[in-house]
Amino acid sequence: MILLWDVDSGLAQLDKYFHSNDNHVIAGALLGVGIVNCGIKNDCDLALALLAEYIDKEDSSVRIGAIMGLGLAYAGSQNEQIRSKLTPILNGDNKASLDVIAFTAISLALVYVGSCNEDVAQAIILALMDRSESELGESLTRLLPLGLGLLYLGTQESVEATTEVSKTFNEKIRKHCDMTLLSCPYAGTWNVLKVQHLLGQCAPHLEKGESHQGPAVLGIAMVAMAEELGLEMAIRSLEHLLQYGEQNIRRAVPLALGLLCISNPKVNVVDTLSRLSHDTDTEVAKAAVISLGLIGAGTNNARIASMLRNLSSSYYKEASLLFCVLYIWGKGYWLLLDIIQSASCYLRRRWLE
């Protein structure tokens, strides 16, 4: 990430990690190749040349690193070579585990984001239909509907045909897919009817095994995030969901608030997230910590910095929560802001000299 878009220096720094004996390190290096090449147009296609040979490796972590590296490197490019290499993994590759198939769908969706590509959509749909009953109950399977949603991001009515097809899916994933296909195509449109429909999905008590209310809550934030009046109304609706919603809804509300107010630390939202970061439900607290990072990103907000510092002291015995706090505070944008500030002070001193 430090060498983002600097292909020559980035690949030179990453090269040593390819010789590691740890497959997770190799997977991280492959992902790093994708990050360094993100959005870079090069006649040599260095990212494709480096990553293509790893997508058929036996180790799933190495395969996922290469596959996601391709998705990041060629995001939005609609590169046919990437489609021809990744589509067989979705359909017909018996060696592919569920996690590899799920991240392949996400990678293809990143390459073809907002394109409504029928071939990619059909490949993801077939992959969903081929999943067994036990696999449909796995959380990783939900990345397949997300891939479909990204294909239709911001396209609105273009998703109707795929929505009809989704009605034939297994009941374990059908509603989850419906919520995703309702949220992504209308992201940023402030379509009141869609927001009302998503709110309606949060009202009933869930039957055992259903998981679609979380995506519905996030969908409200996605649809309302681009319009100021809609943003305020959505925040108020989310506060009601927080008070009266079931546990799975409460776990999604902090993330929805973070999505609504990225780099926009509204006082009332900061207060709500601060309260939720001490919630008795660990999942709610984690989501609140991550959302504090989202709303404070790039703002150097002193209040959020103080909150994160206090949280790091409060959760020193809770490993997972402490990791979230340190990632957002120590490894995230605060470190970047410190570097920027230090650089600006150095340049100012040099100018004065």
N, C-alpha and C positions, 0 to 999 in steps of 0.2 A: 504493500500500500504506500510505503514511503517512496518507492520508485515507480509509482503509477504513471503510465504512458511513456516511461523511459525504457524502451524495449532492450536496447543494447546493455545498459548497466544492470537492468533488472534480471535479465536472463543470465548474465555473468555471475551475479550474486546468488541466484537460485541453483546454479549448476551443481554446487557441492552437495546439496541436499538429495540429489538423485542417486548418490552413491551410498546413502544410509542403509543400514540393515533393518531399520524400523519402517514398516509399510505405511504407518500413519505419517511419518515425516515425508516420505515420497509422495503420499497423497496431498499433503500440504504444499509441497513444491509444485505439484501439478496445478493445484488451485491457484497458487501464486503466479504461474505462467499465464493463466486466464485473466487474473487481475491486472497484471502488467500490460497485457495486450488489449485490455478492454477499450473498445471503440477505435482501435488503431487499424487503419487500412494499409495493407502492405502487399505488394505483388508476390512476395515470397511466401506469404501465409505461414509464418514461423510457428504460430500457436497451433495451427492444424497439423503441421509436420511433427511437432514435438509431442502433442497430446494423442494423436490418432493411434499410435502404437501401444498405448496403455489402456485403451477402452475395452480390450478383450482379455485383460489379465484375470487370473483366477481370484486374487484377493479383492473383495468387494470394496474396501476403503480406497484402494488404488484406482479401481474402475470409477468410483464416484468422483474422486478428485479430478480425473481426466475428463469425465463427462461434464461436470459442473464448470471446469476450466474452459471447455469449449463453449458452454452456454454464456459465460461471462465475457469471453473474448469476442464472441460474434453476436452479442445481444443486439436485437433489432436489425440485423443485417439480412435476414431471410436467405441465408447461404444454403444453396441446394446440396453442397457437399456434406455439410453438417447433417442435414436431414437424411441423406442416403446412408450415413454411417450410424446414426442414432436410432432411426426408425426400426431396423431389424431387432434391436435390443428390446423394444416395446412389444413387438409381435414376432414370436417364433424362436427367440433365443432361450432355449430351455435351461441354459446355465445361469441365467440372470436371476438373482434373488429379488425379493420384494423391494428392498431399499434401493437397489440399482435401478429397477424399473421406475420407481417413484421419482428419483432424481433425474432420470433420463427424460421423463415427462416435463419436469420443471425446466431442464436445460433447453429442450426443444421449444417450450413455450417462451423462454427468454429470447431465443433467436427469432421466433416468429411472433413476438408480442404485438397485439393489436392488428394482426394481418388477416384474421379469419381464414387461415389456410386450411382448406378442406382435407388435404392429405394428412397433415399433422393431427387435426381434430379427429379424423377417423382412426388413426393409429392409437391415440389416447383412449378413445371410446372402446375400441376392441380390447385394449389392455385392461380396462375396467371390467368389461364383460367376462374376461377370462379368469378373473380372480375367484378364488374359492371362498366358501362361507367364512372360514377362519381368517383368511387374508383380509376380507372386507371389514372385519372387526379390528384390524390393526390401525393404529394412528397414521402410519406411513401411507396407507392407501388414500388418505385424504389429500395427499399432494397431487394425485391424478386429477381430481376435479379442479384443483387450483391451477394446474396446467391448462385445462380447458378454459378457465376463466381468464387467464392471462392472454390467451389467443384472441379473445374478444374484448380486451380492455378498451373501454371508451367507444365501442362501436354501436351501442344501443340496440336497435331492432335487428341487426345482423345475426344475433344469437338465437333467434326464434326457432330455427330448424333444429339446432343442437339441443335446445330446451325440450323440444318434443321428443327427441331421441332419448334424453335423460330420464323420461318417464318410464322407460322400459328397464331401467337399472334395478338391481336388487334393492329391496327396501332398506337394507342396512346403510346404503350410501346415497340413495335417491334424494332425500331431503337435503342432505349436506351439499350435494351437487347442485340442486335447485337454488339454494341460497347463494352459492358461489357464482352461478350463471346469472343471477339477478343483480349481484353487487358489482362485479367487475365491469360489465358492459356500460353501466350507468355511473361509473366513478366520476366524481366531480361535476355532475350535471344538476344536482339538487332537484331531482325529480320527486315531487312530493308524494305522488302515488306509490312509488317504489319504497320510499321511506316508511309510509304508512303500512305497506304490506310487510316489510321487514319487522316493524314494531309488532304487528299482529302475530308474527311467528314466535315472538318472545312471551306471549301471554299464556298459552296452554302449559299444563304440567306435562313433562316429558315421560314417554313410556321408556321402559328399560332398554338401553342400548342406543337410543337416539342421541345425536350430537350436533344437530343443525342450528341450535340457537346461538352458539358461539359465533359461527360465520355470519349469522343474521345481525348480531350486535356490531361486528366489524364492518358489515355492509352498510349500516346506517352511517358510520363515520366516513366510509369511502364515498358514498353518494353526496354527503353534505359538506365535505371538506373544502370545496373551492368557493363557497359563497358565504359572505360574512353573516347575513341574517340566518341562513340555514345552519351555520356553525353554532350560533348561539342557541337556536332551537334544539339542535341535536344534543348539545351539552346538557340542556335541561331535561331532555328525554332520557339521556343516559343516567342522570342522577336519580330519576324515578326508577329506572331498571335496577339501579344499585340498591335502592331501598326495598323494592318489592319483588325483584327477580330471584330465581333459584340459583343454586350454587354455580352451575356452569355458566350462567349469564354474568354473575358477579366476577368471575374469573376473566371474562372477555372485556368487561367495561373499562378497566384501566388501560388496556391496549388501544381500545377505541378512542379514549380521550387523548392518548399520546398521538395517535394517527391524525386526529382532528386538529391538533395544535402543535404540529412539528415546528420547532424553532420559534414558538409563540407562547412564552410562559405566562399565560393568563393567571391572575392571582387566585381566582376561584378554583381553577383546575389544579394549580399547584397545591392549594389547601386540601383538595379532595385526594390527590395522589399521596400527599404527605400522610394523611390519615390512613389510607389503604396500605401504605408501606409497612404499617404495624399491625395489619390484619392477622387474625388467628389462623386463617387459611394461608398456608405457605404459597400456594399458586397465585393467589390474589396479591400477596406481598411482592412476589417476584415480578409479576406483571406491572405493578405500580412503580417499582424501582426502574425497570426498563423504560417505562413511559416518562419518568422524570428525566431520563437521559434524552429521550426524543424531543420533549418540549423545550429542553434547555440547550439543545445542540447548536453550537456556534454563537450563543448569546453571552457566554461568560457570566451567567446570572449568579450573583453571589449567594442568594438565598438557597438556590438548588444545590450549589456547591457545599454550603453548610449542612444541608439536609443529608447529602450523600456522605459527608464526613462523619456525621453523627450516626448514620445507619451502619457505617463500617465498624463503629465501636459497639453498637447494639447487637450486631449479628456475628460477632467474632467466633461464636461457638456453632453457628449454623452455616455449614460449608457451602450449600447451594446458594443461599441468600447472599453470603459474603462474596461469592464469586460474581453474582450479578452486580453487586454494588461496586466492587473493584473494577469490573470490566467497564461499567459506565463511567466511573469516576477516574480511575487510575489509567486504564488502558484505552479509554475512549477519547472523546473530543476535548476533555479538559487538558490532557497531555498535549494534544495538537495545539490548543490555544496557548498553552504555556510556551511552546516552541515558537509560535508566531509572535507572541509578545516579546520574547527574548530577542528574536531576530530584529524586530522593529526598534527595540531599545539600542541594540548594537549599531544598527544603521543610523539612528539618530545621533549617537555619540560620534560616529565617524564623520557625519555631515557637519557637526559642530566643530570638530577638529579641523 
